[in-house]
Each structure stands twice: as structure tokens, then as C-alpha cells.
């Protein structure tokens, strides 16, 4: 932390630090019920194996920021966001603050195939950095198709957005 603060104060190399952090971080959003958390944990582990730095907001929130502020701060550091919108509760609020303000961060929504998108989700589909929803049947199918249907599309969109 001291090194990071030093770099902020002596900002000659801050661009390099920001580029390094934002090239590897993937923010994972979703519900933290027992069954939903298991899916998010599997996503986190799989992303680590693919050399990303996944962040799952499953820790105590900072005392000086509320949940929305914390999540949006993490989103601003991310290369991409994976949002499991299955049984969405807080995700609509989080996406409402993230999507309109971060056109350089692709969002890849996931949804358990037995579920439907929440009512107002279609609002986000008009943003070109929000990718099509990937429907998965279970944890095993999600893991099997993760690279092809989640990681690769998000990475391709991140590269496309970086060129603009």
C-alpha cells in the first residue's frame, strides 16, 4: 500500500501501474446465497487459472464507502466484468451505476438457463459494451464453456474497446 501511495504522489509511473492492474482484473458480480456463491467461486478459480486477477466482492465492505461505491470502484479497475444475473437482487443497482459510466469495460452477463432476465435488464442491452447474455445449464456446463462463451468474448470486446 505504501508503494502505491508513493506512486500516486510521485506519479511518473502511475500510468504503467494502472495499465497493469486494468489488464488483469475481472470483477465478478452475483448473489451470495449458498448455491449462487458456489458458481461465483468456481468462476473465480477458473479465471485465476487463466492468468486473470478475479475480484469477487465477498469481503466486508470498507467503513468509509457503501456497497455501491465499493463495487463501482472495483469496476473502474477491471478489464471486464462478469455478472451472473441469476436471481438478481443487488446486481440491477450495481449495473445501473457501472454500465452507463464505463464504456471501456465490457460486461458479460450470465444466466442460469432455467431463469429469465430480470425485468429492466433489457435497458443495458443497448450499450455496445454489454455483451449478449450467456445461458448455462449448471456449474459443469459453465466451466466447460467458460473460455469460449465468457472469457474470449469479454477479452475480444476489451481489445476492441481499447482500440477506440
C-alpha positions as CSV (number, residue, x, y, z in Angstrom):
1,X,0.0,0.0,0.0
2,X,2.8,2.4,0.8
3,X,4.4,1.8,-2.6
4,X,1.0,2.5,-4.3
5,X,0.6,5.8,-2.3
6,X,4.2,6.7,-3.2
7,X,3.4,6.1,-6.9
8,X,0.3,8.3,-6.6
9,X,2.4,11.1,-5.1
10,X,5.3,10.7,-7.5
11,X,3.1,9.8,-10.5
12,X,5.7,9.3,-13.2
13,X,4.9,5.6,-13.3
14,X,1.3,5.6,-12.3
15,X,0.2,5.0,-15.9
16,X,2.1,1.8,-16.0
17,X,0.6,0.7,-12.7
18,X,-2.9,1.5,-13.9
19,X,-2.4,-0.3,-17.2
20,X,-1.0,-3.4,-15.4
21,X,-3.9,-3.6,-12.9
22,X,-6.6,-3.0,-15.5
23,X,-5.2,-5.6,-17.9
24,X,-5.7,-8.5,-15.5
25,X,-8.6,-7.7,-13.1
26,X,-12.0,-9.3,-13.7
27,X,-14.8,-8.2,-11.4
28,X,-17.4,-11.0,-10.7
29,X,-20.9,-9.9,-9.6
30,X,-23.7,-12.1,-8.4
31,X,-25.7,-13.4,-5.5
32,X,-24.1,-14.7,-2.4
33,X,-26.7,-17.4,-1.4
34,X,-25.0,-20.8,-0.9
35,X,-25.8,-22.2,-4.3
36,X,-25.1,-19.0,-6.2
37,X,-21.9,-18.4,-4.3
38,X,-20.6,-21.8,-5.3
39,X,-20.9,-20.8,-9.0
40,X,-19.1,-17.5,-8.4
41,X,-16.3,-19.3,-6.5
42,X,-15.9,-21.7,-9.4
43,X,-15.7,-18.7,-11.8
44,X,-13.1,-17.0,-9.6
45,X,-10.9,-20.2,-9.6
46,X,-11.2,-20.8,-13.3
47,X,-10.2,-17.2,-14.1
48,X,-7.2,-17.5,-11.8
49,X,-6.1,-20.5,-13.8
50,X,-6.4,-18.3,-17.0
51,X,-4.0,-15.8,-15.5
52,X,-6.6,-13.2,-14.6
53,X,-7.0,-11.5,-11.2
54,X,-10.7,-12.1,-10.3
55,X,-12.3,-10.0,-7.7
56,X,-15.4,-11.3,-6.0
57,X,-16.9,-8.8,-3.6
58,X,-17.4,-11.3,-0.8
59,X,-15.5,-9.4,1.8
60,X,-16.6,-6.9,4.4
61,X,-17.2,-3.5,2.8
62,X,-14.9,-0.7,3.8
63,X,-16.1,1.6,6.6
64,X,-15.7,4.7,4.5
65,X,-17.6,3.5,1.4
66,X,-21.0,1.9,0.9
67,X,-21.5,-1.2,-1.2
68,X,-22.3,0.6,-4.4
69,X,-19.3,2.9,-4.1
70,X,-17.1,-0.1,-3.4
71,X,-18.4,-2.1,-6.3
72,X,-18.1,0.8,-8.8
73,X,-14.5,1.5,-7.6
74,X,-13.6,-2.1,-8.3
75,X,-15.4,-2.0,-11.7
76,X,-13.2,1.0,-12.6
77,X,-10.1,-1.1,-12.1
78,X,-11.4,-4.1,-14.1
79,X,-10.6,-5.2,-17.6
80,X,-14.0,-6.8,-17.8
81,X,-17.0,-7.7,-15.6
82,X,-18.8,-11.0,-15.4
83,X,-22.3,-10.5,-13.9
84,X,-24.3,-13.6,-13.0
85,X,-27.8,-12.1,-13.1
86,X,-29.4,-15.3,-11.9
87,X,-31.8,-14.5,-9.0
88,X,-30.6,-10.8,-9.2
89,X,-31.2,-8.7,-6.2
90,X,-28.4,-6.1,-5.9
91,X,-27.0,-6.6,-9.4
92,X,-29.6,-4.2,-11.1
93,X,-28.4,-1.4,-8.8
94,X,-24.7,-2.2,-9.3
95,X,-25.1,-2.4,-13.1
96,X,-27.1,0.9,-13.2
97,X,-24.1,2.6,-11.7
98,X,-21.4,0.7,-13.7
99,X,-22.7,0.3,-17.3
100,X,-23.5,3.8,-18.3
101,X,-20.3,5.3,-16.9
102,X,-17.7,2.7,-18.0
103,X,-17.8,2.3,-21.8
104,X,-14.3,0.8,-21.8
105,X,-15.2,-2.1,-19.6
106,X,-17.1,-5.0,-21.2
107,X,-19.8,-6.6,-19.2
108,X,-20.6,-10.3,-19.8
109,X,-23.9,-11.3,-18.3
110,X,-24.5,-14.9,-17.3
111,X,-27.9,-16.5,-16.5
112,X,-28.9,-20.0,-15.4
113,X,-30.9,-21.3,-18.3
114,X,-33.9,-22.1,-16.1
115,X,-34.2,-18.4,-15.2
116,X,-35.3,-15.3,-17.0
117,X,-33.6,-11.9,-17.1
118,X,-34.9,-9.5,-14.5
119,X,-37.5,-7.0,-15.8
120,X,-35.3,-4.0,-16.6
121,X,-32.2,-5.8,-17.8
122,X,-33.1,-5.1,-21.4
123,X,-32.2,-1.5,-20.7
124,X,-28.5,-2.5,-20.6
125,X,-28.6,-4.4,-23.9
126,X,-28.4,-1.1,-25.9
127,X,-24.9,-0.4,-24.6
128,X,-22.4,-2.0,-27.0
129,X,-20.0,-2.9,-24.2
130,X,-22.7,-5.1,-22.6
131,X,-22.3,-8.5,-24.4
132,X,-25.1,-10.9,-25.0
133,X,-26.3,-13.0,-22.1
134,X,-24.8,-16.4,-21.9
135,X,-27.2,-19.1,-20.6
136,X,-25.7,-22.0,-18.8
137,X,-27.4,-25.1,-17.5
138,X,-25.3,-25.9,-14.5
139,X,-21.9,-25.4,-12.9
140,X,-20.2,-28.1,-15.0
141,X,-21.5,-26.7,-18.3
142,X,-20.4,-23.2,-17.3
143,X,-16.9,-24.4,-16.6
144,X,-16.8,-26.4,-19.8
145,X,-17.8,-23.4,-22.0
146,X,-16.2,-20.6,-19.9
147,X,-13.4,-19.8,-22.2
148,X,-15.4,-19.9,-25.4
149,X,-18.6,-18.2,-24.3
150,X,-17.4,-15.9,-21.4
151,X,-13.7,-15.2,-21.3
152,X,-13.0,-15.0,-25.0
153,X,-15.9,-12.7,-25.9
154,X,-15.1,-10.4,-23.0
155,X,-11.4,-10.3,-23.9
156,X,-12.2,-9.6,-27.6
157,X,-14.6,-6.8,-26.6
158,X,-11.9,-5.3,-24.2
159,X,-9.4,-5.3,-27.0
160,X,-11.9,-3.8,-29.4
161,X,-12.8,-1.0,-26.9
162,X,-9.1,-0.3,-26.2
163,X,-8.6,0.5,-29.9
164,X,-11.3,3.1,-30.0
